[in-house]
Amino acid sequence: MLKDQDLIIQFQQSLGKEFAFTQLVKRHQQKLFYQIKRMVQEPADADDIAQQVWIKIWNNLDGFKMESEFSTWLFRIAYNETLNFLQKQKKRTLQNFPEAHLGYENASSVSNHPKSTKIQIALERAIQQLPEKQRFVFMLRYFEEMNYEKIATITGTTVGGAKANFHQALKKMEEIVKKD
Amino acid sequence: MSQKTENTTLSADKASVEALFSTASLTAYDVKIKNVAPDYFTNFEAKLLVQIAKSHKVKPFFTIPKWSKIAIAASIISLILTGYLFIQNSQHNTDLANQITLQDISTAEMDAYLNENESLVEIDWQHEINKEGKNLETLKTPISKDSNNTQ
């Protein structure tokens, strides 16, 4: 099985561009899609963003210098695209529903549900209320088990910054859960 | 950071999260996220290639490099400028000619011109007279009443 670097070289030398690209997609699409979906929730939105990310990859892969791993670069683009999407969505929501800035109110009251569901609802609510960057870092660390060096490169911060983001996310989630 | 240290740190981070929310709820959350149609990823590749083909810009058959465009533009501007200056210059000369009046030409200049041209005019007259075969003297003979007399 060809490594990412070999597939990229194949792409850059135009020796079966489509084949090389498709192989990269097959290898990385699931992790990428899940990470985006954890951020945006809606499958259709996640699908759109994922497509945008891969189109950017296709358009810029010729200039990729392999200074970092391909997956790092891929997630970096996904990070930017996802945050752009969420920013636009927030603006649209505030324009249509000015009271939306008051917080996440969609879930039903936690107290009426069984314990397991309570925790589930609390978890979803806590995740949704995290600032986007902290949410992205939290997801990458917990669900993708990614190291802080890689997270730092993806989010454009330092290792210390990435660690701080994760622990701030955890602290915030704790506060949200205690409120409920 | 060594892999061992990293693994320890990762375990510690995950444990912190699981202390807040149960492992089961976190797992259930991720299962929900990963719940997609069975053929979603297979179809995604095909759909993606179609999108790439659509979004990929079509290059024109003939492209002019940037510097060539600048050179062509400069040439056209030069041509227009040269033409404009030429026309302006011609108009200026015409205007100049129109501005010269007889009063501006000195007597000596006029005499010189007339003398030169007069001699040219004289030669022309003599030539015409010789051509017709008429003598100036014959023109002095009075004309008879009977002008139809051919003898």
Contacts between the chains, C-beta under 8 A, distances in Angstrom:
chain1	res1	chain2	res2	distance
A	18	B	49	6.8
A	22	B	45	5.8
A	22	B	49	7.4
A	25	B	44	7.7
A	25	B	45	5.5
A	25	B	48	6.6
A	26	B	41	8.0
A	26	B	45	6.8
A	29	B	41	5.8
A	29	B	44	6.2
A	29	B	45	7.6
A	30	B	41	6.3
A	33	B	36	7.6
A	33	B	41	7.6
A	33	B	44	7.8
A	34	B	30	7.9
A	34	B	33	5.7
A	34	B	34	5.8
A	37	B	33	5.3
A	38	B	33	5.4
A	43	B	36	6.8
A	47	B	44	7.6
A	50	B	44	7.4
A	51	B	44	8.0
A	51	B	47	7.4
A	51	B	48	6.0
A	51	B	51	5.7
A	54	B	48	5.3
A	54	B	52	7.7
A	55	B	48	7.5
A	55	B	51	6.1
A	55	B	52	5.8
A	55	B	55	5.6
A	58	B	52	5.1
A	58	B	56	7.9
A	59	B	56	7.8
A	116	B	22	7.7
A	116	B	24	6.9
A	116	B	25	6.8
A	119	B	21	5.7
A	119	B	22	5.7
A	119	B	25	4.3
A	120	B	25	5.0
A	120	B	28	6.1
A	120	B	29	6.9
A	122	B	21	7.1
A	123	B	21	4.7
A	123	B	25	5.2
A	123	B	26	6.9
A	123	B	29	5.7
A	124	B	29	6.8
A	126	B	21	7.8
A	127	B	29	7.7
A	141	B	10	7.7
A	141	B	13	5.9
A	142	B	13	7.1
A	142	B	14	6.1
A	142	B	17	5.4
A	142	B	26	7.3
A	143	B	30	5.7
A	145	B	10	5.9
A	145	B	14	7.9
A	147	B	1	7.5
A	147	B	6	5.4
A	147	B	10	7.6
A	148	B	1	8.0
A	148	B	9	7.9
A	149	B	1	7.6
A	166	B	13	6.5
A	170	B	16	5.7
A	170	B	17	6.5
A	170	B	20	7.0
A	173	B	20	6.2
A	173	B	21	7.9
A	174	B	20	5.8
A	177	B	20	6.4
A	177	B	21	7.8
